[in-house]
Amino acid sequence: MNRFLKLGFLFIVLLSYSCGSGPGHTAVRVPDGNTVILVGTTDFAALRVAPFSDWFNSGYTGFTPDPENVETLKPLLEDVEIVVYMGTWCEDSHREIPKFVKLLKATEYPLEVVDVIAMTRDKTTPQDYEAGLDITNIPTFIFYKDGVELGRIVEFAVEDLESDMIKVLSGQPYKHAYDWD
C-alpha cells in the first residue's frame, strides 16, 4: 500500500509540472492520512483556504503585533529576503506562520516576495529545496541580505517572534532554539 501512495504522490507532482502550476509555485495537495497537505513552493494566500484556513485564520486574528516592534522591524526588513520552510501538517507551523504573516503585513513587507516552501512530514520536498540548508525542524524562517544568511528562527521563538526577528535582523547575538554550538 505504501508503494502505491508513493507512486500516487509522484504522479501528482508530475501532473502539477505538466499543468503549469504558476510561476514560482509548485505546491501540490497531497493526501496525508485523513487530510491533505501542501508540498512544494507556495504562498501565504494558499493557507487562507480550506483545509488550512481554520488554523491559519484563527492564529492570524488571535495575534496582535506590538506597534513599537513593528516600527523597529520596518527599516531592518529593507532589502532582506525571507525563505520560510513549513508544514501544513505541523502544529508549530500552525502556531507561528499566521503570526509571522500578520507581523510582516504590519511592517508593510511585501508578502508575495517571501519564498514559502511547504514540506512533507519527513521535512523534504520533491525538488530538494531544502538541500544543504540543514532544515531539521519547522517552521524555519531564514533571513538573507545580499545572498548571505543573517540568521534563522527554528520551530519557535526563543523570546518571542518579534524580538527574535529584531535580534537576527539587527545583527545582535542570537541563537535559535536548536543552535547548541
N, C-alpha and C positions, 0 to 999 in steps of 0.2 A: 504493500500500500504506500509506503514512504517513497518508493521509487516512482510511483505514479504521480504523487504530489510534486516531486522534483521535476518530472517531465512537464507537468501542467504549468509549473512556475516558469520553466524555460520557455514554453510556448507563449505564455502571457508576455514575457519580456520581449521575445522576438516579434510578437504581434504589435507591441507598443512601438517598436522601432519602425516597422513597416507601415504603420498607420500615421507616422509623423506626429508624435505626441507634443509638438510645440517646441519652439526654440528654448533650449536650456532646460526643458522639463522632460525627464524620462521616467518619472514615478509611475508605477503601476499599482493597481489594487490587487493584493494577493490574498487568497484565503488563508486564514490562520486560526485553526480550531473553529470556534463558533463566531468568529468575527472576520474582519478584513483589515489588512494593514497596508500602508503605502511603503513602497521600496523604490529608491532612486532619487533623482533630483526633483524637487517640488518647490512650492512657495507657501507662505503662511495662509494665503486665501484658501488653499485646499483643506485647511483644518477647520474652516468655518462651516463645512457641510458634513452631513451625516456620513459615516458613523462617528466622526471625530468632533462634531460641533458641541455635543453635550459637555465634554470635559474642557474643550477649548473656550467656549463662551462663558462657562461658569468661572473658570480661572481668570479670564480676561476681565470680566466685570467685578470679580472679587478682589482685585488688586488696584491700589492707588499709589502711583509713584510719588515719592517725596519731591515737591517742587524745587527745593534747593539742590537736590541731587541731579534733577533734570537739567537745571541751568549749568551745573558743573560739568555734566556729561556732554552737552551740546558742542562746545569747542573741541573737546577731546575726541569726539567721533569724526571730526573733519578728516577726510582722506583716509579713513580706516575702512578696510574690507573685513567683512564678517562671514565666517562659514559656520553653520550650525549642523551638527550631527545629532539626530534624534530618532526616536522610535514612536510610532503612533500607538504601539502596544505597551509602551513603557510608562509606569506611574510617575517616575521622576520627570520625564518629558511632559506628562500631563500637568504636573505642578509648575515647572519652570518656563516652558515655552510660552504659555499665554502671558505670563508676567513680562517676559523678555520682549514680546511683541508690543505690549502696551507701553513699556518703558521706551522702546525705540520710537514708537509713534509719538510719545510725549516730547521726545527730543527732536522730532521732525526729521529723523533719519529715514531715508527712502527704503521702505521695506522690500521693494521689488528688486533691490540690488543685493540683498542678503542671499548667499548660497545656502539653501536648505537641503540637506541630504537625509532622506528617510532610510533607516536601516532595518535589516532583519533582526530577529532575536539573537542571532549569532554575531551581531554588530558588523555585518558585511553588506555590500551591495554588489549586484551582478557586474557593475562597471569598475569595481575596485576603487571607488573614490576615496576610500579610507587607507589605501596602500601607503605604507611608510609614515603614517601620521600617529601611530600608537593610540588609536581610539579604543580604550578599554572599558569606559563607562559612558553612558549617555543620560541626558544630553551633554554634549561637549560644544562649548562656544569658543571658537578660535578667532582672535583679532589680529589682523595683519596691517602693516603700514609699509608701503613701498616694497611689497613682497616678502617682508620679514615678519615672522610671528612675534607679536608683542607679548602674548600670553594667552592663557585659556582658563575657562571656568569649566570644571568637570563634575557632572552629575548634580551637584548642589553648591550653593554659595557658601563660603567659609563664614563670612559675616552676614551679608545679605547681597542680593543681586546687584543693586545699585552701587554699594560701597566696593564690592569686588571689582566691578567694571571700572570704577574710578581708579582703583589701585592699578589694575592692569594697564589702562589707557594712559595714565599719567606717569608710568614708569616707577611707581612705588614698589617696594618689595612685596611680592605676593607669591604664595604657593597654593595651588589648588588642593582640594581635599585628598588627592592621591599622589601628591608630589612629596615623597619622603626623602629626597636627597638632601 
